[in-house]
Amino acid sequence: MPRAEVPDRGRPARAGALGELAGGVALLGRGLGLVLRRPRLFLLGALPPLVTSVLLTVVLVLLLTRLDVLVPVLTGFADGWPGPLVQVVQVLVALALVAGTVLLAVLTFTTLTLTLGGPLYDLISESVDRELPDPPASAEEPLLRSAGRAVRQSLALVALAALAAVVLFAAGFIPLVGQTVVPVVSVLVGGWLLGVELVGSALERRGVLTLAGRSALMRRRRLRVVGMCVPTFALLAVPFLGVVVFPVATAAAVLLARQLDEESTDPAAGTAAGAGGGVAAQPR
């Protein structure tokens, strides 16, 4: 049954800000170990991002090779300004254009990759879940309904990314802020939206079917989410690195979803509980 709201099960023990960030980064390492134990799924999961990496590379190359044409068009309002000031404006616009395009491209890359390889990534996600204690049962939902929801949610996330790209592009005109704050905010926003997308499969098996429900759980451990998803976003911005990163991030997202939902991510916990006939509190 879908959850009407995310219940407050009590706040998990915190390791401090740096500990939470480091714990999020560590999930990627654990995700790598999990997918390497499934080489066939890993190789199959690398195919969709290979296709979308080619598309992303073409878009970025076209953008970079056309900056000398696009930037003067976008800065036509400054034609009558002094030469040095025009150059400064053009540099600001070029940086903002590239940052906004990367933000939108990575989120679009994620959406396309999940669309192309959805069943494969669901297999990876479910396989990782089954290796851990108390895996949830697969959702019994008509395929068309779940597919329709996934498409709507992906389009909503791409629309949010497009809106953020426009805002960040405009902010890129602000001196100093455009070159310092905007790139950082761009990566943070991109990482967060990417996280909402990545945890979707694991949280749907736990009855969290809406973007609002995912975001509510993610806000409870913001730094843990940032620690995992921002490096993932940065890595996916590098063409063809997504071939390796995407299957790893899929496995890591299962671990993140379990931690957000207050579940154990210790593979030995299920064995220990079964052998001892009881459930002990497990470290996260």
C-alpha positions, -999 to 999 in steps of 0.1 A, spaced: 0 0 0 13 35 -8 21 56 22 -2 86 27 27 103 45 62 94 57 59 85 94 84 99 119 102 68 132 125 89 153 157 105 141 186 81 134 218 86 153 240 112 137 277 109 132 281 147 128 281 167 96 314 153 82 305 118 93 272 120 74 289 134 42 316 107 44 290 80 50 272 91 18 304 90 -2 312 55 13 279 42 -1 294 45 -36 323 23 -26 299 -3 -11 278 0 -43 308 -8 -64 315 -39 -44 279 -50 -47 277 -47 -85 311 -63 -90 297 -95 -74 271 -94 -102 293 -91 -133 266 -101 -157 241 -75 -144 269 -50 -142 278 -54 -178 242 -53 -189 236 -22 -168 265 -5 -185 249 -6 -219 221 20 -215 245 47 -201 269 39 -230 241 48 -255 231 80 -236 268 89 -230 272 91 -268 241 114 -270 254 136 -241 288 139 -256 274 150 -289 253 177 -272 282 190 -251 306 190 -281 280 209 -302 276 235 -274 313 240 -268 320 244 -305 292 268 -310 299 291 -280 315 316 -303 282 319 -321 258 316 -292 275 339 -268 275 370 -290 238 364 -298 229 362 -261 250 393 -252 237 415 -280 223 439 -254 259 448 -245 271 457 -280 275 494 -272 294 489 -240 331 494 -236 352 465 -250 366 450 -217 331 451 -201 316 433 -231 343 406 -228 335 402 -191 298 398 -198 305 372 -226 327 351 -203 299 352 -176 273 342 -201 295 314 -215 301 300 -180 264 302 -171 254 286 -203 278 256 -198 268 252 -162 231 252 -170 235 228 -199 255 204 -178 228 204 -151 201 198 -176 221 172 -196 230 151 -166 194 149 -154 182 142 -189 210 116 -192 197 99 -160 161 99 -172 170 85 -206 193 59 -190 166 48 -166 140 47 -194 163 26 -216 175 3 -189 147 4 -163 141 -34 -161 179 -40 -157 183 -14 -130 152 -28 -112 169 -62 -113 201 -48 -98 182 -29 -72 161 -59 -62 192 -82 -62 210 -58 -38 179 -56 -16 176 -94 -14 212 -96 -1 203 -74 29 180 -82 59 142 -81 55 139 -73 18 105 -59 8 83 -78 -15 81 -67 -51 52 -43 -57 22 -60 -73 11 -32 -96 -1 -32 -132 29 -25 -155 11 3 -174 3 22 -141 38 20 -128 53 29 -162 30 59 -165 39 71 -130 76 67 -138 73 87 -170 53 115 -153 78 117 -124 108 117 -148 93 145 -168 86 165 -136 122 162 -126 135 172 -160 112 202 -159 125 212 -124 161 208 -138 152 230 -167 138 257 -144 168 255 -122 191 258 -153 173 290 -163 176 305 -129 212 296 -126 219 309 -160 204 343 -150 224 342 -118 255 336 -138 255 373 -148 261 384 -113 298 393 -109 317 369 -85 285 351 -75 281 338 -110 316 323 -109 317 310 -73 282 304 -58 264 294 -90 286 264 -99 283 251 -63 245 255 -62 243 239 -97 260 208 -85 240 206 -52 207 210 -70 217 185 -97 229 160 -71 196 163 -51 174 159 -82 196 129 -92 191 114 -58 153 117 -61 155 98 -93 180 71 -81 162 61 -49 128 57 -67 129 20 -74 140 10 -39 115 34 -22 86 23 -44 91 -13 -31 86 3 3 54 20 -6 68 55 -12 53 62 -46 54 100 -49 82 125 -54 71 143 -23 74 112 -3 109 105 -15 119 141 -8 105 140 27 127 110 35 157 125 19 154 157 39 157 137 71 193 129 62 203 157 38 240 154 43 240 117 37 221 123 5 245 150 -6 275 129 3 264 102 -21 245 121 -48 267 151 -54 298 131 -63 276 109 -84 263 139 -103 298 152 -108 310 119 -121 280 115 -145 289 149 -160 321 133 -174 312 117 -207 313 79 -207 322 76 -170 285 70 -165 290 36 -181 306 25 -148 290 50 -124 254 43 -132 252 6 -122 273 15 -91 249 44 -82 219 21 -86 233 -3 -60 244 25 -37 209 40 -40 194 9 -25 217 13 5 208 50 8 170 42 6 174 16 34 192 41 56 165 68 48 139 42 58 157 33 90 166 -3 78 198 -22 83 224 -22 55 246 -49 72 244 -81 51 254 -101 82 224 -88 102 199 -111 85 220 -141 91 227 -132 127 191 -126 134 180 -158 118 206 -178 137 198 -161 171 161 -163 167 157 -127 173 164 -93 159 192 -72 174 198 -36 168 222 -33 139 247 -6 130 240 15 100 
